[in-house]
Amino acid sequence: MPHLPLTAFLRPSLWGLRPSRSLPRPPSLSTQSEPHGSPISQRNREAKQKRLREKQAALQAGIARQSKSPAETRKTWSPKEIVLYEIPTEPGEKKDVSGPVPPAYSPQYVEAAWYQWWVREGFFKPEYQARLPHATGETFSMCIPPPNVTGSLHIGHALTVAIQDALVRWHRMRGDQVLWVPGSDHAGIATQAVVEKQLWKERGVRRHELSQEEFLRAVWQWKETKGGEICEQLRALGSSLDWDRECFTMDEGSSVAVTEAFVRLYNEGLLYRHRQLVNWSCALRSAISDVEVESRPLSGRTELQLPGCPSPVSFGLLISVAFPVDGEPDAEVVVGTTRPETLPGDVAVAVHPNDSRYAHLHGRQLRHPLTGQLLPLITDTAVRPDVGTGAVKVTPAHSPADAQMAARHGLSLLSVIGEDGTMVSPCGDWLQGVHRFVAREKIVSALRERGLLRGVQDHPMVLPICSRSGDVVEYLLKSQWFVRCQEMGDRAAKAVASGALELCPSFHQKSWQHWFAHIGDWCVSRQLWWGHRIPAYLVVGEHLEDNGEECWVVGRSEAEAREAAAARTGRPGAKLTLQRDPDVLDTWFSSALFPFSALGWPRETSDLARFYPLSLLETGSDLLLFWVGRMVMLGTQLTGQLPFSKVLLHSMVRDGQGRKMSKSLGNVLDPRDIIHGVGLQELQAKLRAGNLDPTELAIAAAAQKKDFPHGIPECGTDALRFTLCSHGVQGGDLHLSVPEVLSCRRFCNKIWNALRFILGALGESFVPCPSEELSPSSLVDAWILSCLALAAQECERGFLTQELSLVTHTLHHFWLHNLCDVYLEAVKPVLARVPCPPGPPQVLFYCADIGLRLLSPVMPFLTEELWQRLPRRPGVPPAPSVCVAPYPSARSLALHLKNFGKLVNPQHLTTYPPSPWALSVVLPLTTLLCIQNKDLQISPDLRKFRGQNATATPHAVPGQLPNL
């Protein structure tokens, strides 16, 4: 065949390619300018005017549709025929694929039996991967962010699983020893709150009406039920986890790790006990972490129904109270407060030292409006003169800012609210035992009666709400255990600044540095029954000599603690009485140890030596500070190493309308409902079975009926995974809709039909030739093989950079546009010839084999089902599964296609001026040639085009490709 310029074969045609329904089409190639008045220019103007008319008509139609309900405008879907796999197969046995390929893609058929076989064969274990012929000897380790056992997984968890599993499967196919550790978190405060609600709903009992042992039995029963459900969800998503290494943050190994960590931190001076203000949930009667405090902005007067309060409570009001000046009957200082219930705890009034309105009162004393006691008027630069009256009351026992001010001025602290949210004895008999918000009304009434109430007005404010109980968070003085974070936080900040720890996307570095620059000590005590008991003991009757405080000791066991107590007091240990702290540790403490406790720490295990530090941590960006930051602090402190060198953060998943996923909105979906499909009645039944209160239930049910009037169609695991991975997860929030997943199911059906055609074209007697002997017999064969090489190159780039949207877009483009829309249509006349040329069937097999392996990390079930049906190459031991077959690389494909250069003269491809429509075909060919020949020179125009349009969809391709 003579060497002719490629453009000699190419001419414009009307053969356009269909755009993807679910994925954005890459930018179109620009057209070269034409002389004004030419036929092409005239056609362009007419087409532009037509598009303008269509756009105007669409806008008018959109305005008309605004009056219709979403259910009326939503595209209807028709149920597809469900094909079931009915061949008797024991769990763990290989699926029988000897029968004919079903006529249409059915997720239930495709996904049957494969997962149990993968697990039984040990494909997910690093020990198996070490024996692979293409093993690299390198390791890749990750841990799943342990989901809480408070309920089932939602779409946010599914996004995490889809991303992690795609990366894990790619590394496994690449030949690395991969360990992906499964686990779940006991979620102390969340689980206890949920179980308490369940006990009240089902048995009408409160936690304190049961013994601690009875309550913990109920929690463990809940864990067994929900923990099993979570594992089933992970299996349904195809998660290739090493289940033999599954762990739970309350199992024996984790308990040992938690105790060891606490003791080491205490011995190193990084843990201490102190009485100071903490976030307190009166409904839960426990301290809570910052992450469990929801800041709710209020624009003005707002009524809220709170737990334990008999009537709604008004917030967003500023109460003005007069404090009379002692010795001056007509003088007063007016103070504004949004929390009049804390007035009994006031110990001073503060003004700014430069506020001239109060300069004459510096050093004077004021009368408390309720008790008449004398309070000092102090000056402090923290007071803002421009806010309110410029005077503030100081309540250090119930305000962190006031506590700092009190410390600067040596003021005492007076607690007036108890653990249960009622007023305590220092308030006086008229308030003692009264709910704090009932006391609020009584105090306002008393001020009004005494003539000291100066006004009530709307006031914007931010109200701290406990996310677990819905109660308003109080700040109470409590003796708790705290972790000193400054030194460990400095190391964490320096790790990111130096590049030792990479945060991706990099814009998270600013939040990281700011958080650690202002980090305070971490309260780890929780007044719960469910969790890791703090390994600290009070030595009864003993006090420290230096400050007279209670004597506390820490130990891995009571015997070790007794020895420490004897050494500290100088008395025989046997004569001392020890009482263990009844509190448990914050859940985030055990979660922060997960990367190394899951591998056996503090024991020196082989897993710890081989797989720690982890290769990568992938999680949601909302966990960056509360979980990732604490893992870095404790991991570095306790193991001497960063727990991982890179953190990949994905954004929050929202629904198709951009709303946050919330149970009360009815848009929280179980991934299995999208995978298997579910009717509206079943969706509503799941809502009723939850713990929503009647008001929230009514709102959620109405929203659910509006969003899913016909229920959710069956989409399949592969379609869901592909959709989740196709979004640019390193950018803004991810908006996911069921129609989008359904569109990816249609893509699965396209692949299914393509393989049905290929298998039919190959026939039963087809024998694949060795890949190194594959020789394209025509330019169209060379073109599709070069497209395949380009796809492999882009997939490899996407996985290396963890840009999975690049992988999915590349594969979608190859399968839909290159293979199905072009090559299969072009090769049909060739396959109909008698006798059929041997080249095209070999190319078809090669595209199917390589294409399915490229797709396997994101679509494991569909690719396994189809790849197992492909013929095997003679003389080559086949991989037992596509999930452990070698992942194709552009370099390996280029080396196999050694006869490619005989078909096309490279110089004609690299020196010809790049016309737009010709480049769409030249691009893949030059890519493959450049991979084969590093010294090949490419014209600057073509090099620039190839860098900017790596996956551009061609405008036109040869109209008679088979004739080439």
LINDA-V515666 format. One line per field, one symbol per residue. phi: phi as a letter, one per 40 degrees, with the letter a starting at -180 (. if undefined). A space follows every 10 residues. Layout:
# LINDA-V515666
phi = ???
This chain:
# LINDA-V515666
phi = .ccbdccccb acaccccccc cbbcccdccc cccbdcgcdc cccccccccc cccccccccc cccccccccd ccccccbbdc ccbbcbcdac dgccccbccc cdcbcbdccc ccgccccdcc cgccbccccc ccdbdcgcba babcdccccc accbcccccd cccccccccc cccchccbbb ccaabcfdcc cccccccccc ccbgbcdccb cccccccccc cccccccccc cccccccgcc ccccbcbbcb cccccccccc ccccccccgb babacacbcb ccccfacbcc ccbccbcbci dacbcbcgbc adbcbgbbcc bcbcccgbdc babcbcacbc ccdcccbabb bccccccbcc bdgcbbcccb bgccbccbba ccccccbgcg bbcbbccaad ccccccccbg ccbbcbbccc gbcbddchcc bdgcddcccd cccccccccc gbcbibacac abbcbcccbg cccbbbcbcb cbbcbccccc ccccccccgc bbbbcccccc cccccccbcb cbcbcbcbbb iccccbbccc gbbcccbgcc cbbbacaccc cccccccccg bdccccbbbc dccbcddccc cccddbccch dccccccccc bbcccabbac ccbdccbcdc ccccccccbg bccababbbb cccbcccgcc cacccgbcbc dcccccgacc ccdccccccc bccdcccccc cccccccbcb gbccbgcccc cccccccccc bccccbbcdc cccccccdcc cdcccccccc ccgcccbccd dcccbccacc cccccccccc cccccccccc cfcccccccc cccccccccc cbcccccdcc cccbccdccd dccdcccccc cccccdcbbc ccccdccccc ccccgbdccc accbccccbc cccccccccc cccbcdcccb bcdccdcccc ccdccccccc ccbccccbcd ccccccccbc bccccabdcb ddcc
